[in-house]
Each structure stands twice: as C-alpha cells, then as structure tokens.
Amino acid sequence: MASLIFDLLMWPIEWLLDKFFNIVLWRKTSTNPPDDPDYQANVQRLIERNREFEK
C-alpha cells in the first residue's frame, strides 16, 4: 500500500524530469554535426582508416 502511494506521488516528478531531459538531449543532438570540429576530425579519421583498409 505504501509503495502505491509513493508511486502516485512520484509519477508527476518522474514525468517532468523525463520531459526536461528529453528537451535537453534534443537540443544537444539538434546541433549541426558537420560544423562540429570533433565530428569533422572523426569523419576524417574514418576516411583515412578506410583508405588504408582498401589497400
């Protein structure tokens, strides 16, 4: 019975946190990856690795 009451009291907090983190993560992933220097470095490294693999 106590766990049911606890769940009923906590679900709005869980819902709000879930929505907040989804928005924060969406903003992080919505940046344009080709403009990111780390992304460009990783892509360049993958291209070079695949060129060496094809030899």
C-alpha positions in Angstrom: 0.0 0.0 0.0 2.8 2.4 0.9 4.6 1.7 -2.5 1.3 2.5 -4.3 1.0 5.9 -2.6 4.7 6.6 -3.2 4.3 5.8 -6.9 1.2 8.0 -7.2 3.1 10.9 -5.5 6.3 10.5 -7.6 5.0 9.9 -11.1 4.5 13.7 -11.8 8.1 14.4 -10.8 9.3 11.5 -12.9 7.3 12.8 -15.9 8.6 16.3 -15.5 12.2 15.1 -15.3 11.7 12.9 -18.3 10.4 15.8 -20.4 13.2 18.1 -19.2 16.0 15.6 -20.1 14.4 14.8 -23.4 14.4 18.5 -24.3 18.0 19.0 -23.1 19.2 15.9 -25.1 17.2 17.0 -28.1 18.9 20.4 -28.1 22.3 18.8 -27.8 21.7 16.4 -30.7 20.0 19.1 -32.9 23.2 20.9 -33.5 24.6 20.6 -36.9 27.2 17.9 -36.7 29.3 18.9 -39.8 30.0 22.2 -38.1 31.4 20.4 -35.0 35.2 20.1 -35.1 35.1 16.8 -33.3 32.7 15.4 -35.8 34.9 16.6 -38.7 38.0 15.0 -37.1 36.2 11.7 -36.6 35.0 11.6 -40.1 38.5 12.4 -41.5 39.9 9.6 -39.3 37.3 7.1 -40.6 38.0 8.1 -44.2 41.8 7.6 -43.7 41.3 4.3 -41.9 39.1 3.0 -44.7 41.6 4.1 -47.4 44.3 2.1 -45.6 42.0 -0.9 -45.3 41.2 -0.9 -49.0 44.9 -1.1 -50.0 
